[in-house]
Amino acid sequence: MTEKRKGARSMKDIPGDILAQLNRGEIETANLTEWLAADQRILLENLLQQNDRKAYLKPVLEKLDQLKKQTVNTINEAIGIELLSLVHQNQDEAFLLKLSTHQADLVRCWAAYAIGRNSGIDLKEKLQSIQQFASDSHFGVREICWMAVRPDISKNLTESILILSAWTKHKDENVRRFASESTRPRGVWCEHINALKQNPGLGLEILEPLRSDSSRYVQDSVGNWLNDASKSQPEFVTEICDEWLRESTTKETQYIVKKALRTIKKIN
């Protein structure tokens, strides 16, 4: 691992040696610019060569060529799902485990998708397995992992909220943030959860314990959650924010409420 880098502001400014290291999976991306610039196809080829899995390359590339939309996220997801299929076909679970702890963040993202889209495990096991990615030190892995399991969360909302409400007490702020971010009614880069858009009160088991969380990362997520909800249920959000301000006088709650009410304030 190299020392913490700030990373270039534009793709053209990324040094050639840094890009080569990213594509060999030797270092993590330092920022979103590098995350977008890394070539996942080259990274995949290098990874499979390094691990004597060259036979996996062709079927994965064929899946990528079939993608109608070629973005970092769609490629990331497709690689993860196809690697899962190949791991199952070849009884090669040890390889997936290796990917889960790989030094390259994009490789860990593939592993997160492989676990998140594994229909062979139930929701509880899936969320337990995804928690290591929720607590990952890299921003990209933390974002990808909630997107990987969000379809299951949406389909099994009651059970998901029950499990994730316990995560709100976790010592790691990243895990607490996952509980909120993964259940946002609208969210970013993902399908909406209609049940929470219409009845955001279902999410209070997760939101209430976080209403005065010490982490700004968590505060932002909770504020955004409620702001999502305010677009379809403004009265509910206004009432909850009033209640929180009455019961909690902390600056953390005040910050969350301000963020939660920004759309309502703009309209009014």
N, C-alpha and C positions, 0 to 999 in steps of 0.2 A: 504493500500500500504506500502511496506517496503522501506527502504532507497535505494538509487541507489547502485546497486551491480555490481562488475566487472564480476562475474560469473566464473565458472571453465573452465579450458582450455581443459579438456577431459571429456567425459561422466562418466568415472569411478571415477572422482574426485568430481562429484556433490554430495553434502551432501544429505542424505536420506530425511531429513526434507524439504529441498528446493524442491526436486523432488516431494514430496507429496503435497506441497503447489501449485506447478505448475499444477499438475494433478487435484487439486481441484479448480483451477481457482482463487486462492487467490492472486497470484502475477504474474507479467510479467516475461517473459524470459529476462535474462540480456545480453545474447549474442547468437551467432549462435549455439554454442554447446548445450545450454539449449533448444533452439528452436527445435533442432533435437532430443533431448532426451525426451521431453515431450510426453506422450502417449495420442494422441488425442481421442482415443476410451474411455479411462478412464475419460478424461476431459469431453467428451460429456456426458457420463453416469452421472457424478457428476452434471454437469450443468442442465441436464433435471430433475434429482431428486430434485435439489435445487429449481427448478421453476415449480414443479408439471406438468412436461411434459413427464413423463416416457413412455407414449404410443408412443412417437416419436422415441424412441431408436431402436426398432427392424427394422423398415424400413430403417433407416439410416445405421445401421450395415450391413444389407443385401446388400445395394448399395456398401459399402466398400469392402465386400467380393467378389463382382463381378469385382473389379478393376484388370486389367491385370498387371498394374504397381503400386506398392505400395511405394510411396514416400511421404515425408511431404507435398509437393505441391499437388499431386493428391488426397491425403486423405483430405487435406484442402478444395480443390475445391469440391470434392464429398459431403462432409458434408454440405458445404454452399448451394449447389444446391438442395440437398434433403430437407434441412430445409426450403428453399424457397417454395418447393412444398408442404410441410406439413403446412406451415404457410398459404398458399393460400387455401388449402383444408379445413382448420379449421377456416378461417377468423381470423387469429391470428397475425395480423400485429404488434400488441403491443409487442409481444415477439421478433420479429425481431428488433424493435427499441431498446429493452432492450439489445440485443446482440451487437448492434452498439456502445454502450457506456460502455460495460462490462470492468471490470478492467483487465481481462486477454487478452493479445494481440492476442493469437490464436483464441479466441472467436470473437474478432473484425475482424479477417481475414475471418472467416466463414461468417460474416455479409457482408463483402466487396464482397465476391463471390456471395452471395445471391442477392445483388443489381446489380453487374456487369453482371450476367447471367439472369437477369429478362427480358424476352422478352415482358413483358406487359407494359414497359415504353419506351418512345422514347429516342434518344441519348442525347438530351439536358437535360432532366430530370435525366437521368442516370449519366451524368457527374456532374451535380449539386449535386446529392446525394453522389457521390463518393468523392467529394472534402474534406469532413470531414476526410476521411481516408487518403487522400493525405497529409493532414496537421497533421496527427497523430504523437505523440511523439515517437512512436516505429518504429524501422527500418523495422521489418517484415511486419507490416501493410502497410507501405508506399510502399514496394515492391509488396506485394500481390495485392493491389488495382489497380495498373496500369495493372498488368497481367489480372485481372478480366474483365477489359473493353477493353483490346487491340483488341480482335476480332471485336468488334463494331467499334472501331476507324479505323481499317484496312478496314472494309467494307464500312464505311462512311467517307472516308478520308478528302474530301473537307470540309464537315460540321464540322468534328472534329478539323481540323486545324483552322478554323474560330473561334470556341469556345475557343480552348486552347491558341490561340494567345493572347486573353484577359487575360489569367492566367499569362502570362509572366510579367504583371505589378502588380501582387499580392504582398502584403507586406510580406507574408510568403514565405521564401525561399523553403520550401518543396512543396508548390503549384507550384511555378515557375519551380522547378525541375521536377515535374510530367509532365508538358507540354512537356518538352524535352524528358524525359526518356520513356514516354508512346508511343512516335512516332519514336523511333530509328529505322532505316531501318532494322537492323539485331537484335539488342537487345540481352538479355540474358534470357535463359529458356523460349523462346517463338518463335512463328513462325515469319518469316521475313515478312516485308511489301514490296512486290515486286515493287509497284508503286514508293516508295521512294528510293529503290535500283537503279532503272533505271532513275528516275528523282528527285534527292534529292532537286532540287530547289523548289519543292512544299513545303518543310519544312522551307523555309527562313522566313516566317511570324512568326514562333516561334523562330528560331535561332537568327535572327538579333537583337531583343530587349535584348537578353541575352548575346551578344558577349563580354560585359564588366561587367557582373554581379559580385556583391561584394561577393557572396557566393561561397566558394570552392566546396560545394556540387553541386551547379548548374553548375559551370565551368567544373567539371568532366563529368557531363552528356552531356553538349554541345560538349566538346571535343570528347567524346565517340561516340556521334551521327555522327559527321563529320568523325571520324575514320571508323565507319561502312560504311558510304557512299564512303569513299576512296577506298574500296575494289572492288567496281564496277564502280565508276566514279571518278578516281583519278584526272583527269584534272579539273573537277568542284571544287573539294575540294581545290586543289592548288590555283586556281583563287580566291576563296572566302577568303582563308586565307591571300593571298597577299593583297586583297582589305581591309580586316579588319585591317591588320597591318599598311596600309597606312592611314586609316581613324581614327584609334583608337590606341593611343600610351600607353595605360594603361598596367600595369603588368598583369592584369586579362586577357586581350585579348591575350597577349603574352603566358600566361600559356595555355589557351584554344587552341591556334594555335599549340603549341608544342605537345599537346596531340592529336590533330586532325591529325597531319602529321606523327605520329610515324610509321604507317605501310608503308607509302610511303617512308620515310627515310630508313626504314629497307630494302626495296626492292632495293632502289637505292644505 
